[in-house]
Amino acid sequence: MTTRAAAQSEAPPPPAASTDADPVEASSGDIVVTASKREQKLRDVPAAITVLSGDTLANLGVQSVRDYATLTPGLTVQDSASPGYGKIFIRGLTTGSLQQSATTVYYIDDVPFTASSANGGGAFIAPDPELTDIERIEVLKGPQGTLYGASSLGGVIRLVSRSPDAAGFSGRARGEMTAIDGGGVGYSASATLNVPLVTDRLALRATGFYREAPGYVDNIGTGTNNVNRSRYKGGRLALRWTPTDRLTFDVVGQLQNIDTRGPALQTNVAGTLTPLDGARRYSNFFDAPTRVRYRLASVTGRYDTDLGQIIATGAYLESKLHTEVDVTSTYSPFFPVFASAGYVYPANTRAAVVSTIPAVKKTAELRFVSRRLGGIEFVAGGFYTNERVASPTDIVARDMATNAKLPEPLGTIISIPINDKYEEVSAFGNLTVYLADNLDVTGGLRLAHSTEDFNASYGGVYYTAFLGGPVTLPPVHSSHDQLTYLGTLRWRPTSLLSFFARAASGYRPGGPQVAAIVPPGAQTRINPDTVWNYEIGFKGDFLNRKLSLEASVYRIDWNNIQLYTMLNSSQLLANAGKARVDGFEVQMAARPTEMLTATANLGYTNSRLTKVDPGVTAYIGAVGGDPIPQTPRWTASATLDQLIPLGDDLQGQLGATFRYQSHRFTSFPGSVADPNVRLPGRTTFDLRAGLSYRKYQLQLRAENITDRGGIANYTPGVPSFSYLMRPRSFTVSVSTAF
């Protein structure tokens, strides 16, 4: 779904910070994006991109990555039942629950959020920044290796914030209240102020938000109703200084906390989707909180020259994901074994896994974006990242009544502290040659050199009882050099129609082998896995620009996939497979009248393994031909909004949203440890109605009106667990802009 029709039906948003020395006019209603690290009309970018404007997000009630994923063909979230926790991937490039590193990169403005390292925990973090004061979201499909570098196998998600404006004072405010059918009540408030400090030279933009998201699941083990309620709070300060007409500085600081009391779980009869304790209920001995922290500071400078623009960005990012999970059913059978080794646990002992992924990421990028210089234009630059993760994961013994950790040595069943350092330096460039004004070719290269240092130890009662004491791994080191490529052909027969062909590669960094036991003959270094994406498509405006249509067909070859395998009874990571993805995506936006806007999209993704090593089959049950887990083959969505004039300054609105995802598989058909379950497809309908009077808006939304009990994910075991979608909910929203 694009926002082209929506952009034409209201005043165009303020332009994003320029990344091109030649401004692109957006006043005609064209969507302008910076996906190619220069400003371009969306129609002219030779790649598949879905764009959602900030106004569209607010109108549809989109508040999280899970919400906009269902509006974006090819984008999937593998849910882990709590905000900020899960896997994000595009076009089926995932390996399921055991995946360690990310295949899709998330950017906040010009700052990469996602960890690149194979051991940095990037696969477990689904970035979920608050969508307050957002200019737009750009979802770039297919590998973006030349401009965005490591881990962009499937694509890139770019969240573009609104920039300070020194021309005048303005602001926005919004308040909402939400009630969930059979669940709790929540509310939110947000406000943004744009303050010129020096007219046309210096401006400050400040945003704050607070949100209580209501719960709808009960933990009968603790008696906590609506246990999955979440609290979001944070803010952003942005300062823009334009000392001269050629020079601009942007300084940004933002922070966000997300605290969730418990997961959105439902206990099921083992191996089924049938509730064991009743719908929307589970039984844990504690509420299993999740805590997410984001801290970001960045400085960007832009200098216009006669030939183009120099752009330099430096950023410091801290992110932390803390999770706690009840694992009593897994570890309580070991208690009698521990007793035979002298570790006697009380009868009311329970077990929990406590995991923290605290990451620090420092990045810097310097690039030059040329004007069109005769028959060429280009982007060239360099990039550096330094990432550190000190991540403790503990299996702890707790008292069931108090949830307090037992005294040592009983308290720590397993302890696995790890330290990982990843560094990368790369140089990149894209060159476009115009064979004619309406025909051009682009070639791109990126050369990256990365190093990784890793150390870990394994301790606790488990290792003492079975191995006689802690196990400390010797520090391990690896380094890699990687080239990525891009080639496009673009033909624009008219100013409103563009055809393109694209071939692009991407990679995910490898790293050292980090298994506790590495048998002879095993890989001591994991190599990068790589993809090639081949794609053709078109984008155009028709019927006097009342209809916009985009479509693309693609094929992806994925080689040297990083998969877990079995070698001499040891579980290891290895480059142990190949896969292929075939698919297509269609996006439409229509504005048949001044008052009616409709959008629709359809995506098809056929992702499957084509080859795996025998050890992979032995460990995770995968064989060539198996569909890749968690990937719906079909996705679709549609929106319809009708404006209704009611008076001089009064206007009504009626709207609806439809979302669909076909069935998915949770694992591989032959898996024993992670039995494969077919998750049913999901279909939801939302309705909305509103009134606007001058600068004030009132909106009512009813979401998931058919109250389909959708299952977002599934965890096997005895018992098993379903991760639940939000049931039917009702929201009233009041907002103003001034």
TIVEX-956225 format. One record per residue (C-alpha): y, z, x; residue in three letters. Coordinates in steps of 0.05 Angstrom, whole numbers, plus 5000, padded with zeros to 4 digits. Layout:
residues N
YZXala
...
END
This chain:
residues 738
500050005000met
506849825028thr
513550075004thr
517049405001arg
518049414926ala
520250124926ala
525349974980ala
528349424938gln
529049854876ser
533450394909glu
538750444962ala
535750285029pro
534350895073pro
538451005136pro
535750595194pro
531050915244ala
533351035315ala
533750365348ser
528550145397thr
531349445401asp
537949205428ala
538548695372asp
539049075305pro
534848835248val
538348785182glu
534849205128ala
540149155074ser
536348605039ser
530649085025gly
526248885083asp
522049445112ile
523749555185val
518549875230val
518050065304thr
510549985311ala
511449495369ser
516449975403lys
522149525380arg
525249455311glu
521948895271gln
521248705199lys
514448925175leu
513048215153arg
514047965224asp
509448455261val
502948095280pro
498448675262ala
495949045200ala
500549625183ile
501150075122thr
508050385111val
509750955065leu
517151135059ser
519451855053gly
522151724983asp
515351444963thr
511752054991leu
516252514950ala
515552114887asn
507952104891leu
507452844909gly
504352704977val
504253335019gln
498753245071ser
494852755114val
489252805062arg
494052555008asp
496651935045tyr
489851765074ala
487451585004thr
493351114997leu
491950755062thr
486150255068pro
481850405128gly
484451115140leu
479451685130thr
479652435138val
473152795152gln
474853445118asp
473354135145ser
475854525084ala
482454775113ser
489154455129pro
489954195199gly
482454225212tyr
478153605211gly
477552905239lys
482052305227ile
479551605240phe
481250885222ile
476550305206arg
470150715212gly
470750895286leu
467451575286thr
460851875307thr
460552425254gly
460253175260ser
458553195335leu
464452765356gln
468453115411gln
474652705422ser
479352315377ala
479051575363thr
485851545327thr
492451775358val
497852145318tyr
505152085338tyr
511152495315ile
516952015327asp
516051795400asp
511652395419val
504052335422pro
500752925388phe
493352785398thr
489553045459ala
486852485502ser
481652885540ser
474252835522ala
474153595523asn
480953745494gly
478653855422gly
482453265394gly
476853085346ala
477453745310phe
484953745297ile
487453345238ala
495053385250pro
498353605185asp
505853675197pro
510153815135glu
512853165105leu
519853425093thr
525652975115asp
521052405135ile
523751705140glu
516951375136arg
509651395159ile
506950785195glu
499450705200val
497650185253leu
490649895244lys
486149685301gly
486649875375pro
493649975402gln
491550055475gly
497149685509thr
503050045478leu
499950715457tyr
494450805508gly
488351255507ala
484351435445ser
487750925399ser
481050585387leu
481950545312gly
489550565310gly
495651005309val
499051425256ile
506651485268arg
510851995230leu
518151775236val
523352305220ser
530352195193arg
535552215248ser
542252575249pro
548152165224asp
555052305254ala
558551885200ala
558552415145gly
555953065116phe
549753025072ser
543853435049gly
537553485007arg
534054054972ala
527554094935arg
523654634898gly
516754584866glu
511755014829met
504454824823thr
498855104780ala
491554924789ile
487054904729asp
482455504737gly
485955694802gly
492355994828gly
499755844825val
503955634884gly
510955424900tyr
515155094954ser
522355024976ala
525554575028ser
532554385048ala
535953925098thr
543153915121leu
546353355162asn
552753605195val
557453165236pro
560153595293leu
564453045323val
565652445278thr
561551845299asp
559452195363arg
555552835351leu
551253075292ala
546253625276leu
540653555226arg
537054195205ala
530954235160thr
527154855136gly
521154925090phe
516655445059tyr
510555295017arg
505155714984glu
499455234966ala
495155534911pro
487655654919gly
482055484872tyr
475655754905val
472956464900asp
469256844955asn
464557284915ile
462257624979gly
468957964987thr
471457914915gly
477457484936thr
479656994882asn
483156344900asn
481356494972val
483355815000asn
490855914988arg
495255695046ser
502155865071arg
506455335106tyr
513055505139lys
517355215193gly
523354785209gly
526454245252arg
533054185289leu
535353505313ala
541753365352leu
544352665365arg
549852545415trp
552951865425thr
557851955483pro
559151205488thr
557450605445asp
551850435492arg
548751125504leu
545151585456thr
541452245466phe
536752575416asp
534553295425val
529253545376val
525754215367gly
520854365311gln
515654885294leu
510654995239gln
505555525219asn
499855415171ile
495756025150asp
489755935104thr
485956555080arg
479256205070gly
476055515064pro
475255085002ala
467655175000leu
462255184948gln
455455464963thr
449854984943asn
442455014935val
439754805003ala
439554045011gly
443053904946thr
450053874915leu
448054374860thr
452355014860pro
448355634879leu
453356174858asp
457255764806gly
462355214812ala
467955334863arg
464655954891arg
461556174957tyr
459056824986ser
461257015056asn
461957725084phe
469257575103phe
474457065082asp
474256625145ala
481656475158pro
484555865193thr
491055885231arg
494955275256val
501055275301arg
505454695323tyr
511254755373arg
514954135396leu
521053995438ala
523253305460ser
529152945491val
530252195484thr
535651785516gly
537351055499arg
542050615539tyr
543949915516asp
544849385569thr
546648655562asp
539348475571leu
536049015529gly
535149755520gln
532650295567ile
529050865531ile
526651505564ala
522952065527thr
520452735552gly
516653225508ala
513153895508tyr
508054035454leu
503954655439glu
498654635385ser
493555155366lys
487755135317leu
484255805304his
478155815259thr
473056335238glu
466456165204val
460756595177asp
454456405215val
450056995196thr
444456555170ser
444056195237thr
444156795284tyr
441157385245ser
434057125260pro
435457265334phe
437058005323phe
429658225327pro
428957825391val
435158155420phe
432158835401ala
426158685445ser
431058595503ala
434359265489gly
440059035443tyr
438959375376val
443659155320tyr
445159575258pro
442259325192ala
449059135164asn
450858675223thr
453557985208arg
455557415254ala
461756975258ala
464056415304val
471256505326val
474255885359ser
481155745385thr
483655085411ile
490455215443pro
493154575475ala
499354455517val
501353725525lys
507153485568lys
508952755564thr
514152275591ala
515351545578glu
520451055607leu
520750355578arg
525249745575phe
525749345510val
528948675523ser
533148265477arg
530647565464arg
532247215529leu
531746475516gly
524546355499gly
521747045517ile
522347785500glu
518348365529phe
517049115530val
515149435597ala
514550155618gly
510650745646gly
507551355615phe
505152035640tyr
501452605605thr
499053285629asn
494453655581glu
491554345588arg
486654695542val
484055405551ala
479355465492ser
475056075479pro
469356015430thr
465556655414asp
459756825369ile
461157545351val
457358095315ala
461358455261arg
460359025214asp
459358755144met
463459305110ala
469559285154thr
469158595187asn
470558955253ala
467358695316lys
461759145342leu
462959505408pro
460659155471glu
455758935494pro
453258825422leu
459758515399gly
459257865438thr
453057465421ile
455456835457ile
461856715495ser
463956025519ile
470956015550pro
472855335576ile
478755075616asn
480454345617asp
486053965651lys
487353225639tyr
492652795672glu
494152065661glu
499251575690val
499650875663ser
503850245665ala
504349765607phe
507649135584gly
507748625527asn
510747935536leu
512347465478thr
513546725492val
516746305437tyr
513545625436leu
518345475379ala
522845905336asp
517245995286asn
511245995334leu
509946495390asp
504546825431val
504247525459thr
500147795516gly
499648525536gly
496548955590leu
496049695605arg
493149995667leu
491550745663ala
489051225715his
486451895689ser
483452515720thr
480053105688glu
478053795714asp
473454235674phe
470154915682asn
466455365634ala
461855955632ser
456656195582tyr
455656935570gly
453857455518gly
447657785492val
444157125479tyr
444456895552tyr
442757585578thr
436657635533ala
434056925545phe
436656745615leu
437657425648gly
445257385651gly
451456955645pro
451456225666val
457555955702thr
458355215712leu
461254965777pro
468054635768pro
467153895753val
471953315764his
472252595742ser
477152025746ser
477551335714his
481650705716asp
482050305652gln
485249645632leu
486849475560thr
488948795533tyr
492748475475leu
493447755453gly
496847515389thr
498846845359leu
504146855305arg
506546285261trp
512246355211arg
512645715168pro
518346025129thr
522746635137ser
518546985083leu
511546815107leu
507846985171ser
500746845195phe
497647195255phe
491447225298ala
490247835341arg
485348055395ala
486248745423ala
482349255463ser
482550005465gly
478850575499tyr
477351315494arg
477351685560pro
470951925590gly
470252555630gly
465453015669pro
458753205641gln
459653915615val
452654105592ala
450054785615ala
443854455644ile
444253745672val
437253485688pro
435852975743pro
437452275721gly
442852475671ala
449952215672gln
454352675712thr
460452285690arg
461752015620ile
465051325622asn
470351105572pro
467850775509asp
471550135490thr
472949695430val
475148975419trp
478448825353asn
478948095329tyr
483347975268glu
486947445228ile
491847565171gly
498147385135phe
504247735105lys
509047435056gly
514147505000asp
513347064939phe
516446934870leu
523547024894asn
521347654933arg
518547984871lys
511547994901leu
509548194971ser
502548074995leu
498948245060glu
491648125078ala
487448135141ser
480148045161val
477448375224tyr
471348495267arg
470749065317ile
465649125374asp
464749835400trp
461149915466asn
458750495510asn
459650975452ile
459851705472gln
453952015434leu
449752635441tyr
442852485468thr
436552855490met
433952815562leu
428353265587asn
429653765530ser
437053815548ser
442553615499gln
447753185534leu
453552725521leu
452352015545ala
454651295538asn
448851135493ala
450350635439gly
453850035409lys
456849915340ala
460149365299arg
465249415243val
466948845196asp
472148915143gly
478348675106phe
484648985077glu
489248735022val
495949045004gln
500648844948met
507449074923ala
510648774861ala
517348854826arg
517048404765pro
523448724736thr
529049164762glu
525749754729met
518249654743leu
514749734810thr
507249664823ala
503149714887thr
495749634900ala
491149604960asn
483849474974leu
479849605036gly
472649435057tyr
469449745119thr
462349585140asn
461150015202ser
454250095232arg
450750235297leu
447549625329thr
444049975387lys
442650685410val
438550985467asp
431851315449pro
434651995467gly
439951915413val
434651775362thr
430752395385ala
436852845379tyr
441152605321ile
436152145287gly
440451515293ala
437550825302val
440550125305gly
442849895236gly
444750585210asp
451450635176pro
456551055213ile
457451725178pro
463351935136gln
465851225125thr
466750975054pro
465250235049arg
470550124994trp
477350444984thr
482650264934ala
489150534906ser
494650324859ala
501250594834thr
505650404775leu
512750664763asp
517350484705gln
524650684704leu
527850784635ile
535450764625pro
537451334579leu
545051354584gly
550851264632asp
548151714687asp
541351904658leu
534951544676gln
527751684660gly
521451524699gln
514151454682leu
508751334735gly
501451354751ala
497051344814thr
489851134820phe
485451284881arg
478251094896tyr
473351194953gln
466150964949ser
460351394970his
459451635042arg
453751905084phe
454652565121thr
449952405178ser
444551915201phe
438251795159pro
433552065212gly
437352695229ser
433453345226val
438653845250ala
444153535206asp
440453255146pro
443652645116asn
446752725047val
449852185004arg
456652424980leu
458652104914pro
464751674908gly
471451964888arg
476151714834thr
482552064815thr
488451924769phe
495352234773asp
500952194722leu
508352344730arg
514652344689ala
521752494709gly
529052504694leu
534852374741ser
542052544727tyr
546952334781arg
544452694843lys
539353134808tyr
532152984793gln
526853334752leu
519553114756gln
513053334724leu
506453134756arg
499353214732ala
494453054789glu
487052924785asn
487752934710ile
480452784696thr
478753404738asp
473253044777arg
469653554820gly
470253144883gly
466553334946ile
470453205010ala
464853385058asn
458253755065tyr
454954235113thr
447354295113pro
443454945119gly
440455495078val
444655535037pro
448754895044ser
456154825031phe
460554304998ser
467854235017tyr
471754134953leu
477653694933met
483354014895arg
481854034820pro
486753844765arg
493654114779ser
500554114747phe
507154104785thr
514454154765val
519453924817ser
527053974820val
530953624875ser
537953404894thr
541252984947ala
548653034966phe
END
